[in-house]
Amino acid sequence: MKTTKIIYWSGVIFMSLWFGASGYFELTRNPIVWGITQQLGYPSHFIYLLGVFKLSGVAVLLLPNKLIRLKEWVFAGMFFDIIFAFFSKISVIGFPATVDALVAFSVLTMVYIQFRKLYPIKYTIFSL
């Protein structure tokens, strides 16, 4: 269990830095980030929304033992963000530009597996 926690928190910190920096750069109109994102065809208002959601997700991930269901949504959002970034980059810029998405996807998958080990899914039957 100790190894699981170490792997989980190392990965959460890495992904928080990754998505936190990305969200910050999107909100502050960093020319490199905005240039790439607009080259991929995304409108300005969407870039701002990405920044807000990324920073909000990072805040939720960094809360220990809290908001477990919401963390599940954050992981889903991160997976969608990475998958969309991968396919946008591969179709517009080319395969070499997707290395960051592949790395992020691998790390996020590993973190999510550790998350599920720490917080197993508990199914309940609801009666309506």
KADALIN-V884547 format. One record per backbone hydrogen bond with DSSP energy under -1.0 kcal/mol. NH is the residue of the N-H (numbers start at 1). CO is the residue of the C=O. If there is no record, write none. Layout:
BEGIN
<<NH/CO> <NH/CO>>
END
This chain:
BEGIN
<<5/1> <6/2> <7/3> <8/4> <9/5> <10/6> <11/7> <12/8> <13/9> <14/10> <15/11> <16/12> <17/13> <18/14> <19/15> <20/16> <21/17> <22/18> <23/19> <24/20> <25/21> <26/22> <27/23> <28/24> <30/25> <34/30> <35/31> <36/32> <37/33> <38/34> <39/35> <40/36> <41/38> <42/37> <47/43> <48/44> <49/45> <50/46> <51/47> <52/48> <53/49> <54/50> <55/51> <56/52> <57/53> <58/54> <59/55> <60/56> <61/57> <62/58> <63/60> <71/67> <72/68> <73/69> <74/70> <75/71> <76/72> <77/73> <78/74> <79/75> <80/76> <81/77> <82/78> <83/79> <84/80> <85/81> <86/82> <87/83> <88/84> <89/85> <90/86> <91/87> <92/88> <93/89> <94/89> <97/94> <98/95> <102/98> <103/99> <104/100> <105/101> <106/102> <107/103> <108/104> <109/105> <110/106> <111/107> <112/108> <113/109> <114/110> <115/111> <116/112> <117/113> <118/114> <119/115>>
END
